[in-house]
Amino acid sequence: MFGQFCPIIWGVKGSEFIKRVMKLAKDRGLVARMDKKRGKGSHVTLYYGDRHTIVRNPKDELKKGTLNAMLKQLGLDKDEI
């Protein structure tokens, strides 16, 4: 088998990613919020503690590389989501 196995479903929608990050923050006692005004067009800014990332059009599926980059920006691991 080539590549890495990841328990998160690739092709997860941006809105589902936001929900998972919000739940994780709540479970950990961190502040998480989404700011629709601080994004251009359909982009939104997702804050997780003192970190943030941009979620491109929450209605669309996230690509593997985009998802990995967003997790890295938030300081999260694939297994945590």
C-alpha positions in Angstrom: 0.0 0.0 0.0 1.4 3.4 -1.0 1.0 6.6 1.0 -0.1 7.1 4.5 -3.3 5.9 6.1 -5.3 8.6 7.7 -8.4 8.1 9.9 -10.0 11.4 8.7 -12.0 11.0 5.6 -10.2 12.7 2.7 -12.7 14.9 0.9 -14.2 16.2 4.1 -16.1 19.4 3.5 -14.9 22.7 5.0 -18.0 23.0 7.2 -17.4 19.5 8.7 -13.8 20.4 9.4 -14.9 23.6 11.2 -17.4 21.6 13.3 -14.7 19.1 14.3 -12.2 21.8 15.2 -14.9 23.7 17.2 -15.8 20.4 19.1 -12.1 19.7 19.8 -11.6 23.2 21.1 -14.6 22.9 23.4 -13.4 19.5 24.7 -10.0 21.1 25.5 -11.3 24.3 27.0 -10.0 26.5 24.2 -11.6 29.3 22.4 -12.6 28.6 18.8 -14.6 30.8 16.5 -15.2 31.5 12.9 -15.1 35.0 11.4 -17.0 35.3 8.1 -16.1 39.0 7.8 -12.4 38.4 7.8 -12.3 36.5 4.6 -12.5 37.4 1.0 -15.4 36.1 -1.0 -16.5 32.7 0.3 -13.4 32.3 2.5 -13.7 32.4 6.3 -11.1 32.6 9.1 -11.2 29.9 11.7 -9.5 30.7 15.0 -8.4 27.9 17.4 -6.8 29.2 20.6 -4.1 31.7 19.5 -3.8 30.2 16.0 -5.9 30.7 12.9 -6.3 29.4 9.4 -8.4 30.3 6.3 -11.1 27.9 5.2 -11.8 28.2 1.5 -15.5 27.9 0.7 -16.9 25.7 3.6 -19.4 24.1 1.2 -16.7 22.5 -0.9 -14.6 19.4 -0.1 -11.1 20.1 1.1 -8.2 18.6 -0.8 -5.6 16.5 1.0 -2.8 19.1 0.8 -5.1 21.9 1.9 -6.4 19.9 4.8 -2.8 19.1 5.9 -1.7 22.7 5.6 -4.7 23.9 7.7 -4.0 21.3 10.4 -0.4 22.4 10.5 -1.4 26.1 10.8 -3.7 25.2 13.8 -1.0 23.0 15.4 -3.2 19.9 15.1 -2.5 16.3 14.1 -4.7 14.3 11.7 -5.5 11.9 14.5 -6.9 14.6 16.7 -9.6 15.5 14.3 
